[in-house]
Amino acid sequence: MRSKVRGALAIAGLVLLLAFYGWQLWIVAVQPETQPNPHRTNSSAQQVVRPKPADERIADYTEILAIVTALLAIVSAVQIWFLLRADQTARISAESARSAVEAAQEQAGHLKASLEISSATAKATAISAEAARTSAQNVIDTERARLMVHIDRTNIADLLLAVRSSVQAISAGGTIQDFLWVDFKFRNYGRTPAIIMWVFRAIVIHTTIDEDRRQCTLFEPDDDAVVDGFAVSQSFQCKMGSLITIDTARDVIAGRRELKFVGTVRFKDIFRTEYDGAFSFTYDIGVNRMRLNAYTEETRQT
C-alpha cells in the first residue's frame, strides 16, 4: 500500500516538473526578438556597446532556467524509474517469500500427515503383532498337555483301618510291621503329548505346629516317560523309609496329626514349554482313603 502511494506521488511530481518545463519553454517562445539598430554604422570607431535590454536578460535567464529544469526533470524521471523498479522488485521478493512460506506450510502439513500415517501404521503393526502373539498363545493353551495325578494303589488306608480295628500285629518296639507306600500315575487330559522330566514325591506326617517326620524320594527316569492322551502312564511309587509307631497311627486316626502325600512334577510339551505341577493328597479318616486337596500347574520361566 505504501509503495503504491510513493509511486503515485513520484509520478505527480514528474508531471509537475514537465508542466513547469513546458511553461518555461512557452515563455521563451513568446519573448520578442532583438532588432538591430538601424542608425548604427559599421564603423568600428563609432561602435557603441550598450547593455542588453531587460527583456533579453530575462529571456536568457528563462532559457537557462528551462534547461536546468529539464535536467532536473530527467533526473527525477530516472529516480522515479528506479523507485518504481525497486518497488516492483520488493513486491516480487514479498511474493516469493509468501510463496516460500506457503510451500513450507504445505510441506509441514504433508510431513505431519506422513508422521500420522507412520504412527498409525506402527500402531496397527503392534496391534497385529499382539493379536498374532495372542492367537499363537491361545493355540498353545488349547492344544498343550495337561497332566493330573491319580493314586493307583496304596496300603495307607488298610494299615490305618487295621490299627483302628486293633488287629494289626505289633512288634516289640510298638511299630507297625509294614511301610507306608503309594503307587500313583499321571494322566494327560490335554490334546498333545507330554514328556515327564522328573517327579518329586513324599509321604508326610505332621502336627499342626511342627513337622514330625518326612521321607522323600526323587525319581529321575533314564528315558523320558511319555504320557499321551488318556493312556495310563508309567507307575511311580512313594514309600516311607521307616516304620511308623502305633501311637503315630492312632494320632492320625484321631485327627491329632495329618498324613499327606505330596509331590511335584516337571514336564514339557511339543511346543518346548516346560511346566511345574504340584499335588497334595490328605488321608480322610471319614471315608478311609486318600483325598486330593489340590493340583496346580504353572508355566516355568526359562
PLY file of the C-alpha trace (Angstrom):
ply
format ascii 1.0
element vertex 302
property float x
property float y
property float z
element edge 301
property int vertex1
property int vertex2
end_header
0.00 0.00 0.00
2.78 2.43 0.94
4.75 1.60 -2.19
1.73 2.44 -4.37
1.33 5.81 -2.65
5.02 6.63 -3.11
4.81 5.71 -6.79
1.75 7.93 -7.30
3.47 10.90 -5.59
6.60 10.44 -7.70
4.57 10.40 -10.92
2.68 13.52 -9.81
5.98 15.31 -9.08
7.31 14.35 -12.53
4.16 15.69 -14.19
4.53 18.99 -12.31
8.19 19.30 -13.38
7.27 18.59 -17.00
4.49 21.17 -16.82
6.87 23.70 -15.33
9.41 22.97 -18.05
6.76 23.41 -20.76
5.73 26.71 -19.23
9.31 27.93 -19.30
9.64 26.94 -22.95
6.46 28.82 -23.73
7.85 31.93 -22.02
10.99 31.74 -24.13
8.95 31.30 -27.26
6.83 34.41 -26.68
9.80 36.71 -25.92
10.31 39.46 -28.60
13.31 39.12 -30.87
16.09 41.66 -30.59
16.23 44.02 -33.69
19.47 45.61 -34.80
19.77 49.38 -34.53
19.34 50.91 -37.99
21.18 54.01 -37.04
24.31 52.04 -36.05
27.11 52.37 -38.57
29.57 49.65 -39.42
32.44 51.79 -38.42
34.33 50.28 -35.56
35.29 53.72 -34.41
31.69 54.66 -33.94
30.52 51.29 -32.38
28.86 51.76 -29.04
28.44 48.87 -26.55
25.21 49.19 -24.73
23.91 46.80 -22.00
21.32 44.23 -23.02
17.79 45.26 -22.52
15.91 43.80 -19.58
13.76 41.68 -21.86
16.80 39.93 -23.33
18.29 39.26 -19.94
15.01 37.83 -18.75
14.84 35.68 -21.87
18.38 34.35 -21.32
17.67 33.62 -17.67
14.43 31.92 -18.56
16.17 29.76 -21.16
18.87 28.69 -18.67
16.21 28.01 -16.08
14.29 25.92 -18.59
17.42 23.88 -19.38
18.14 23.30 -15.68
14.51 22.42 -15.12
14.69 19.96 -17.98
17.77 18.37 -16.47
16.01 18.16 -13.11
13.00 16.59 -14.81
15.25 14.00 -16.47
16.98 13.22 -13.19
13.59 12.97 -11.45
12.33 10.69 -14.19
15.35 8.43 -13.75
14.83 8.43 -9.97
11.15 7.65 -10.42
12.06 4.78 -12.76
14.47 3.37 -10.20
11.88 3.84 -7.47
9.24 2.01 -9.46
11.74 -0.72 -10.31
12.72 -1.08 -6.64
9.06 -1.20 -5.65
8.44 -3.90 -8.24
11.48 -5.84 -7.03
10.32 -5.56 -3.42
6.86 -6.72 -4.44
8.32 -9.70 -6.30
10.50 -10.53 -3.28
7.49 -10.32 -0.99
5.51 -12.58 -3.29
8.41 -15.04 -3.41
8.69 -15.01 0.38
4.96 -15.55 0.74
5.09 -18.41 -1.77
8.04 -19.92 0.14
6.11 -19.67 3.41
3.05 -21.28 1.83
5.23 -24.04 0.36
6.88 -24.60 3.75
3.47 -24.76 5.43
2.24 -27.20 2.80
5.37 -29.32 3.23
4.91 -29.23 7.00
1.33 -30.38 6.51
2.49 -33.25 4.30
5.16 -34.16 6.86
2.61 -34.11 9.67
0.27 -36.29 7.64
3.14 -38.66 6.86
4.06 -38.87 10.56
0.43 -39.54 11.46
0.28 -42.27 8.82
3.55 -43.76 10.11
2.28 -43.64 13.69
-0.99 -45.27 12.68
0.92 -47.92 10.72
3.19 -48.61 13.70
0.17 -48.91 16.00
-1.56 -51.21 13.53
1.60 -53.32 13.26
1.87 -53.52 17.05
-1.79 -54.48 17.31
-1.34 -57.12 14.61
1.76 -58.49 16.32
-0.04 -58.60 19.66
-3.04 -60.28 18.03
-0.74 -62.84 16.38
1.03 -63.50 19.68
-2.30 -63.84 21.48
-3.59 -66.15 18.78
-0.46 -68.31 18.98
-0.70 -68.39 22.78
-4.37 -69.35 22.53
-3.44 -72.23 20.23
-0.78 -73.36 22.69
-3.17 -73.06 25.64
-5.80 -75.05 23.75
-3.51 -77.75 22.39
-0.98 -78.09 25.24
-0.62 -81.10 27.51
-2.39 -81.06 30.88
-1.48 -83.66 33.48
-3.34 -84.93 36.51
-2.04 -87.31 39.18
-4.05 -90.37 40.18
-3.38 -92.78 43.05
-3.33 -96.26 41.65
-2.82 -98.25 44.89
-1.81 -97.59 48.50
-1.68 -99.52 51.79
-2.27 -96.47 53.97
-5.99 -96.96 54.34
-5.64 -100.69 55.07
-2.93 -100.20 57.71
-4.76 -97.42 59.50
-8.01 -99.38 59.36
-6.21 -102.37 60.86
-4.81 -100.23 63.68
-8.24 -98.79 64.24
-9.65 -102.29 64.49
-6.76 -103.40 66.75
-5.99 -106.42 64.61
-2.62 -105.24 63.32
0.35 -107.18 64.70
2.57 -105.04 66.87
6.32 -105.50 67.11
8.32 -105.30 70.31
9.08 -101.63 69.61
5.43 -100.70 69.18
5.64 -100.12 65.42
3.51 -101.24 62.53
5.26 -104.08 60.72
4.91 -102.58 57.25
5.99 -99.45 55.39
3.52 -96.90 54.09
3.60 -96.66 50.30
1.64 -95.08 47.45
1.61 -96.13 43.78
0.48 -93.29 41.51
0.33 -92.40 37.84
-0.08 -89.31 35.67
-2.73 -88.98 33.01
-2.73 -86.42 30.23
-6.03 -84.59 29.72
-4.58 -82.26 27.06
-4.52 -82.61 23.28
-0.80 -83.12 22.71
1.78 -85.45 24.29
3.64 -84.59 27.46
7.17 -85.69 28.42
7.84 -86.09 32.14
11.26 -84.73 33.07
11.30 -85.60 36.79
8.97 -86.34 39.71
9.41 -85.44 43.39
7.12 -87.07 45.99
6.88 -87.59 49.75
4.64 -89.04 52.48
4.37 -86.55 55.32
3.02 -86.97 58.85
2.97 -83.79 60.89
1.10 -81.97 63.60
-0.42 -78.54 63.23
2.74 -76.99 64.72
5.86 -79.00 63.91
6.64 -81.49 61.24
7.00 -84.95 62.78
8.71 -86.95 60.09
9.15 -86.84 56.31
10.69 -89.28 53.91
11.34 -88.00 50.40
12.48 -89.75 47.25
13.49 -88.36 43.87
12.70 -90.17 40.64
14.77 -89.44 37.52
13.98 -91.91 34.72
16.72 -92.96 32.36
14.44 -92.23 29.40
11.66 -89.68 29.13
8.37 -91.16 30.25
5.82 -90.23 27.59
2.28 -89.55 28.79
-0.06 -89.29 25.81
-3.83 -88.90 25.72
-5.79 -90.74 28.38
-3.49 -93.72 28.42
-2.22 -94.76 31.84
1.41 -93.74 32.24
4.29 -95.39 33.96
3.55 -96.13 37.60
5.56 -94.33 40.29
5.85 -95.26 43.96
6.48 -93.31 47.12
7.49 -95.34 50.18
8.42 -94.22 53.66
11.91 -95.32 54.68
10.97 -96.15 58.28
8.13 -97.78 60.15
5.59 -95.63 61.98
4.57 -96.34 65.54
1.17 -97.42 66.74
0.84 -94.14 68.61
1.51 -92.13 65.45
-1.08 -94.16 63.55
-3.64 -93.64 66.34
-2.90 -89.87 66.31
-3.65 -89.85 62.59
-6.87 -91.77 63.15
-7.88 -89.41 65.97
-7.14 -86.32 63.86
-4.30 -85.08 66.03
-1.91 -85.48 63.13
-2.27 -85.26 59.37
-0.95 -87.78 56.87
-0.27 -86.28 53.47
1.06 -87.45 50.15
2.62 -84.51 48.31
4.82 -84.03 45.27
5.76 -82.02 42.20
6.29 -82.96 38.58
8.09 -81.16 35.78
7.10 -81.93 32.19
7.27 -80.36 28.75
5.01 -80.42 25.72
5.60 -80.46 21.97
5.82 -76.65 21.99
9.01 -76.95 24.11
7.29 -75.22 27.02
8.06 -76.55 30.49
5.51 -76.75 33.29
5.71 -77.43 37.02
2.77 -79.29 38.58
2.20 -79.58 42.33
-0.20 -82.01 44.01
-1.33 -82.79 47.55
-3.41 -85.67 48.97
-4.65 -85.97 52.58
-5.85 -89.08 54.36
-9.56 -88.70 55.13
-10.43 -90.85 58.12
-14.16 -90.40 57.47
-14.07 -92.28 54.17
-10.81 -94.10 54.94
-9.00 -93.04 51.77
-6.56 -90.51 50.33
-8.38 -87.36 49.12
-6.94 -84.91 46.57
-6.58 -81.45 48.06
-5.07 -79.52 45.16
-3.24 -79.81 41.87
-1.78 -76.74 40.20
0.30 -76.15 37.08
2.48 -73.17 36.31
4.48 -72.35 33.22
8.16 -72.48 34.04
10.09 -69.33 33.10
13.29 -70.43 31.33
0 1
1 2
2 3
3 4
4 5
5 6
6 7
7 8
8 9
9 10
10 11
11 12
12 13
13 14
14 15
15 16
16 17
17 18
18 19
19 20
20 21
21 22
22 23
23 24
24 25
25 26
26 27
27 28
28 29
29 30
30 31
31 32
32 33
33 34
34 35
35 36
36 37
37 38
38 39
39 40
40 41
41 42
42 43
43 44
44 45
45 46
46 47
47 48
48 49
49 50
50 51
51 52
52 53
53 54
54 55
55 56
56 57
57 58
58 59
59 60
60 61
61 62
62 63
63 64
64 65
65 66
66 67
67 68
68 69
69 70
70 71
71 72
72 73
73 74
74 75
75 76
76 77
77 78
78 79
79 80
80 81
81 82
82 83
83 84
84 85
85 86
86 87
87 88
88 89
89 90
90 91
91 92
92 93
93 94
94 95
95 96
96 97
97 98
98 99
99 100
100 101
101 102
102 103
103 104
104 105
105 106
106 107
107 108
108 109
109 110
110 111
111 112
112 113
113 114
114 115
115 116
116 117
117 118
118 119
119 120
120 121
121 122
122 123
123 124
124 125
125 126
126 127
127 128
128 129
129 130
130 131
131 132
132 133
133 134
134 135
135 136
136 137
137 138
138 139
139 140
140 141
141 142
142 143
143 144
144 145
145 146
146 147
147 148
148 149
149 150
150 151
151 152
152 153
153 154
154 155
155 156
156 157
157 158
158 159
159 160
160 161
161 162
162 163
163 164
164 165
165 166
166 167
167 168
168 169
169 170
170 171
171 172
172 173
173 174
174 175
175 176
176 177
177 178
178 179
179 180
180 181
181 182
182 183
183 184
184 185
185 186
186 187
187 188
188 189
189 190
190 191
191 192
192 193
193 194
194 195
195 196
196 197
197 198
198 199
199 200
200 201
201 202
202 203
203 204
204 205
205 206
206 207
207 208
208 209
209 210
210 211
211 212
212 213
213 214
214 215
215 216
216 217
217 218
218 219
219 220
220 221
221 222
222 223
223 224
224 225
225 226
226 227
227 228
228 229
229 230
230 231
231 232
232 233
233 234
234 235
235 236
236 237
237 238
238 239
239 240
240 241
241 242
242 243
243 244
244 245
245 246
246 247
247 248
248 249
249 250
250 251
251 252
252 253
253 254
254 255
255 256
256 257
257 258
258 259
259 260
260 261
261 262
262 263
263 264
264 265
265 266
266 267
267 268
268 269
269 270
270 271
271 272
272 273
273 274
274 275
275 276
276 277
277 278
278 279
279 280
280 281
281 282
282 283
283 284
284 285
285 286
286 287
287 288
288 289
289 290
290 291
291 292
292 293
293 294
294 295
295 296
296 297
297 298
298 299
299 300
300 301
